[in-house]
């Protein structure tokens, strides 16, 4: 049989012990299955090769997806996403351009979290480039070089000196989010080993028909290396899987299975007409 690899459709990753779904990689732009091995030679006189011994066999699957999946990231960093209630660790920046006659205060869009009289700590007058310039500290009440914050209303009373019409006030603060989703990358957590299934299509070159294809790695080690580049090109999610030799008693030594099949050969569910 001769086939052409037509399409990699999706990759499904499941927990090796429980079979529970971990993530699905979709919108695959490219996929590859590579196999390597080293050869060691027994040599005689003048370096004549008398025998060849093969060693260090390795298999690797590589995928590149056009979408960024937090499920995939969880397998790469070894931590699950979790929910945080009343999150006060998200930095938010607001800027206010002072109009004539309105140079004594500004009102935040959201309430700042933190201890009383220390919720914001600093405000800034924007410099000529629009970045934070001269800094003013928070105090219980506004003064010549201090500002005050009303926690109940979000009003900042500006220093009595330092700001005038046309100036821009920059405020960095932490609102309180009732709920948020967090994924943390810890130095003591690493990528996982799981059942990895590559599902796709072969084209049978003898008759031009498509056949389903599955590559199954019973001990696929997800690589923890990835690179999200921000710039003029949209970031892609690259995933590398080392197809380790399985230690499962039913698949001992197996790095991967490649199977082709037709769904018409699967036992169909029987419809009960009663």
Residue, then its C-alpha position, 0 to 999 in steps of 0.5 A: x500500500x502506498x499513501x500520501x499524508x493529506x491532512x493532520x486534523x486534530x491531536x487529542x491528549x488524555x491522562x494515561x492513568x484515567x483516560x480523562x481528556x487533557x486538551x485537544x489541539x486544533x487548527x493544525x498548520x503543520x505536523x510531523x512525525x520523525x524517527x531517529x536512531x544511532x548506529x555503532x560499528x564493530x570495526x576490524x583492520x583498517x576500519x573495516x566494518x564487521x557489524x552494525x549495532x543500532x541504539x538510541x532510537x527516538x521518535x518525535x511528533x511536532x505540531x503547530x497550531x494557529x490558535x493558542x489553547x490554554x488546555x495545551x499550555x496546561x500540559x506544557x507547564x504542568x499546572x491546571x488553570x484555576x479560578x480566583x475570586x476577588x482578584x486584586x493582582x491585576x494592574x490597570x492603568x488609566x490616564x486623565x487629561x485635565x481640562x480648564x477648570x477641572x484640575x483639582x480631581x479625577x475619578x477612576x473608572x474602577x475602585x482601587x483595592x488595598x489598605x486605606x490611604x495606600x490603595x494607589x501609592x503613586x500618581x504621575x504627571x505624564x512627561x513629553x513622551x506621554x510616559x509617567x514622569x514626576x511622581x506624587x505620593x498618596x496621603x490621608x489628605x491632599x497637600x502641595x505634593x500629595x494626593x488623597x483617594x476616596x475609597x468609596x467613590x474612586x475620586x482622587x484629589x490632586x496635589x494643590x501644586x504640580x498639575x494644570x490644564x492640559x496636563x495628563x494624570x497617569x494612575x496605576x492601580x489594582x481593581x477588584x475582579x469578582x472572578x478571574x481565571x489564572x494559569x501559573x507557571x511554577x519552577x517546580x512543575x513540569x510538562x506531562x506524559x500522556x496518551x497522545x493521539x494524532x488524527x488525520x487522513x491518508x490518501x490511498x494512491x492506488x485509488x485516490x480515496x481517503x482513509x482515516x489515520x491515527x498515530x497513538x503514543x501511549x507514553x507521549x512526553x509533552x515538551x515544556x518549551x514554547x515561544x509566543x512571539x508578539x509582533x507583526x505576525x500572529x503567534x502560533x502554538x508549537x507543541x513537541x511530543x517525545x514518543x517515549x517507550x511505554x512501560x504499560x504492561x500491554x504496550x511495553x516498549x511501544x513508542x507509537x502505533x500508526x493505524x489506517x481505517x475506514x469508519x464503515x468497518x466500525x460496528x454501528x450502533x443498533x437503533x431500537x425500533x420498538 
